[in-house]
Amino acid sequence: MSRRHHLPARPPATLAARVPDEDGSLVTEYGLLAVLGATITGLAIKWASGGAIWELLGAVLTKAKAIVGA
C-alpha cells in the first residue's frame, strides 16, 4: 500500500483579505451625504424665502396667546 502525503490545510483567510477595498465606497457615501445636505438646505431656503418663517412665528405666537388667555 502506498502512503499519500497530505498537504497541510490552508490557514483561514483573514477578514481583510476577504473584504474588498472600501475606500471608493467611503468617498461615494460622503458625496451622497453632501448632495443630500445641499438639497435639504436648498429646500429650507426656498421654504423660508416664501414668508413661511413669519407665518410659522405668527402661528406660534397666536397659540401661545391662546394658552395664556391673552
C-alpha positions in Angstrom: 0.0 0.0 0.0 1.3 3.4 -0.9 1.1 6.2 1.5 -0.2 9.5 0.2 1.3 12.7 1.5 -1.3 15.2 2.6 -0.7 18.9 2.2 -1.4 20.9 5.4 -4.8 22.7 5.3 -4.6 26.3 4.2 -4.9 28.7 7.0 -8.3 30.6 7.0 -8.2 33.8 5.1 -8.3 36.9 7.3 -11.2 39.3 7.2 -9.1 41.9 5.5 -8.2 39.5 2.7 -11.9 38.7 2.0 -13.3 42.2 2.1 -12.7 44.2 -1.0 -11.1 47.6 -0.7 -13.8 50.1 0.5 -12.0 53.4 0.0 -14.1 54.2 -3.0 -17.4 53.5 -1.3 -16.5 55.8 1.6 -15.9 58.7 -0.8 -19.2 57.9 -2.5 -21.0 57.9 0.8 -19.6 61.3 1.7 -20.5 62.6 -1.7 -24.1 61.4 -1.3 -24.3 63.0 2.1 -23.1 66.3 0.7 -25.7 66.2 -2.1 -28.4 65.3 0.5 -27.3 68.2 2.8 -27.3 70.6 -0.1 -30.8 69.5 -1.2 -32.2 69.9 2.3 -30.6 73.3 2.6 -32.0 74.4 -0.7 -35.5 73.3 0.2 -35.2 75.1 3.6 -34.1 78.3 1.9 -36.9 78.1 -0.7 -39.5 77.5 2.1 -38.1 80.3 4.3 -38.0 82.8 1.4 -41.7 82.5 0.8 -42.6 84.1 4.1 -43.1 80.8 5.8 -41.0 81.8 8.8 -43.2 84.8 9.6 -46.3 82.6 9.2 -44.8 80.0 11.5 -43.8 82.6 14.1 -47.3 84.2 13.9 -49.0 80.8 14.4 -46.7 80.0 17.4 -47.5 83.4 19.0 -51.2 83.0 18.4 -51.1 79.6 20.0 -49.1 80.9 23.0 -51.6 83.8 23.4 -54.5 81.3 23.4 -52.8 79.1 26.0 -52.2 82.1 28.4 -55.6 83.6 27.7 -54.4 86.8 26.2 
